[in-house]
């Protein structure tokens, strides 16, 4: 029996790994077809805001927290809808809007944490970019009086998710996270939440974030990750307002299209 040279064996292993890596790159470099997601399902999101009397049924509540720890605005939350320009002049034509929030998170020095969406709607670019992270280094911890559209109101929720549009149908998941109103001139919200599945059909999570431009018939938010059955997924969640009953109940249809499935 011929003896295999050690160096030939190493070269063979490296060559095999190179081939596998090349096929992996080719598989992941194929252009995504937005009309052919690898997974798609439509769910309904129900939100019941606490109004002071409906504690048993409420699934969300406004939040206004602020601390007195230190002298550096610790706990102060800022909701914003800011213009983005190509130069450093405030009055230059905006090329996008930055909608989101930041808060101060240190007691001993100024430090902020940001999470926001850049919204592009021009002839040059259309779409959104979601950005988040620490700003190592400006204030609203409750609804403000800027305009008549609840600017600055923050809502934390734990809402049931059903397969149809009936509130009392068996939930297939929970939506846990928050949204806040971030415009002075019209209703507009920014969402960040997790869909939590724990059933015989699905186990895992899907993370969704982005701007809900409520005046539009449909709105696309980003699916930015997941776990379990939805490990490392990416895609789009399209919102459509199914019903809104005053300030205390609304129902959203979520058409979730996943384009990376592992």
C-alpha positions, 0 to 999 in steps of 0.5 A: 500500500502506497504511503501518503506523503505528509505534505501531500496530505496537508495540501489536499486538506487545504485544497478541499477547504478552499473548494468548500469556501469557494462554493460557500461564497458563490452560494451566498453571493447570489443576488436576492430576489425580493419576490422569492423569500426563503420564508414568508408568513403573515401575522397580526400584531395587537397592541392595547395601551394601558389607560389607567383602568384596563390593567388586566387586558393592557399589553403596553404602557408609556414609560417616563424614567429619569434618575438622579445618579450623578450630574451627567443626565444619567437615564435621560432619553431623547427622541429625535427626527433630525435632518441629514445633509451632505455638508455641515450647514443646518439649512442645506437640503436634507438628503435623509431623516434620522429618526430614533433615540439616544440616552445618557448611560453613565454616572461619571461622564457624558456618554450616550447610546444611540439607536435610530433609522436613516430614512432616504426618500429621494431620486438618488436613494430610497430605503432605510439604514438602521444604526445602533451603538455607544457614543463615547463622548444630546433631552426627553424622558416623557412625552414632550409638548412639541406638536400634537402628535405624541412626540416623545411618548415611549411605549413598552409592550408585550403583545400577543401575535395571532395568525388571524385578525381576532384578538382572542385567537390563540397566540402563536408568538409574543411581541416584546419591545418598545416604540415611540412617537418621533415627529412633531408634524404627523404621527410616526413611530419607531419600533424595536422588538422581538417576536418570541415563538415557543410552540410545536410549530416554531421555537426561536426569535425574530428581531425587528426594528425600523421606522413605522411611517404611519401615514403610508398604507404599507411600511417596511421594517428590517428583520435584523436577526433571529435565534432557534428556527430563525437563526441569523435570519434577515428580511423585511416585515411589511406593516399594514394597519388593520384597525385602530380604535382610538388611542388604546387599541390597534392591530397591525398585519405583519407580512414577514419575508425572510431572505436568509434562512439557515 
